[in-house]
Amino acid sequence: MANLLYRKRAAAVLFSLIMACLLAFAGLLAGMYLYGHFGPPARDYDETDDYLCGLLVGGIFAVAGGSVLLWKLWPRSSPKLPSVSEKS
């Protein structure tokens, strides 16, 4: 019984980490695109503001999405049902 609970917890953590990495990558791309599209024009091609904005947005996506997924997927403890010996 405890082994099954540990496996469910491990699966929830692993899935949340994978999804957080994907969300971070999507946030990186979205932040870089939005800053490059709506931000001030770059003076040279080595401008790092796009990357920093992308990292900030990606980090926020990863932390928020990973924590929400972990909170939603974490196995809850079921209430103990009274056994037959406790009823009599």
C-alpha positions as CSV (number, residue, x, y, z in Angstrom):
1,M,0.0,0.0,0.0
2,A,2.8,2.4,0.9
3,N,4.7,1.4,-2.2
4,L,1.8,2.4,-4.4
5,L,1.6,5.8,-2.7
6,Y,5.3,6.4,-3.2
7,R,5.0,5.5,-6.9
8,K,2.1,7.9,-7.3
9,R,4.0,10.6,-5.6
10,A,7.1,10.0,-7.8
11,A,5.0,10.0,-10.9
12,A,3.3,13.3,-9.9
13,V,6.7,14.9,-9.2
14,L,8.2,13.6,-12.5
15,F,5.3,14.7,-14.6
16,S,5.2,18.1,-12.9
17,L,9.0,18.6,-13.6
18,I,8.6,17.6,-17.2
19,M,5.7,20.0,-17.7
20,A,7.5,22.8,-15.9
21,C,10.4,22.4,-18.3
22,L,8.1,22.5,-21.3
23,L,6.3,25.6,-19.8
24,A,9.7,27.3,-19.2
25,F,10.7,26.7,-22.8
26,A,7.3,28.0,-24.1
27,G,7.7,31.1,-21.8
28,L,11.2,31.7,-23.0
29,L,10.0,31.7,-26.6
30,A,7.0,33.8,-25.9
31,G,8.9,36.4,-23.8
32,M,11.6,36.7,-26.5
33,Y,9.0,37.1,-29.2
34,L,6.9,39.6,-27.3
35,Y,9.9,41.7,-26.3
36,G,11.4,41.7,-29.8
37,H,8.0,42.5,-31.3
38,F,6.7,45.1,-28.8
39,G,9.9,46.3,-27.1
40,P,12.2,49.1,-28.2
41,P,14.2,48.4,-31.4
42,A,17.5,46.7,-30.8
43,R,20.7,48.7,-31.4
44,D,22.8,45.7,-32.2
45,Y,22.4,42.0,-32.7
46,D,24.0,41.1,-29.4
47,E,21.2,42.7,-27.4
48,T,20.5,40.5,-24.3
49,D,17.2,42.2,-23.3
50,D,15.2,39.7,-25.4
51,Y,16.8,36.8,-23.6
52,L,16.4,38.2,-20.2
53,C,12.7,38.9,-20.7
54,G,12.3,35.4,-22.1
55,L,14.1,33.9,-19.1
56,L,11.9,35.9,-16.7
57,V,8.7,34.9,-18.4
58,G,9.8,31.3,-18.7
59,G,10.8,31.2,-15.0
60,I,7.4,32.5,-14.0
61,F,5.6,30.0,-16.3
62,A,7.7,27.1,-14.9
63,V,7.3,27.9,-11.2
64,A,3.6,28.7,-11.5
65,G,2.7,25.8,-13.8
66,G,4.9,23.2,-12.0
67,S,3.5,24.1,-8.6
68,V,-0.1,24.1,-9.8
69,L,0.4,20.7,-11.5
70,L,2.1,19.3,-8.4
71,W,-0.7,20.6,-6.2
72,K,-3.4,19.1,-8.5
73,L,-1.7,15.7,-9.1
74,W,-0.4,15.0,-5.5
75,P,-2.1,11.8,-4.2
76,R,-4.5,12.7,-1.4
77,S,-4.8,10.4,1.6
78,S,-8.1,8.7,1.6
79,P,-10.2,8.6,4.8
80,K,-9.8,5.4,6.7
81,L,-12.9,3.2,6.5
82,P,-13.8,1.4,9.7
83,S,-12.9,-2.2,9.6
84,V,-15.1,-5.1,10.4
85,S,-13.4,-5.7,13.8
86,E,-13.9,-2.1,14.8
87,K,-17.7,-2.2,14.2
88,S,-18.5,-5.0,16.6
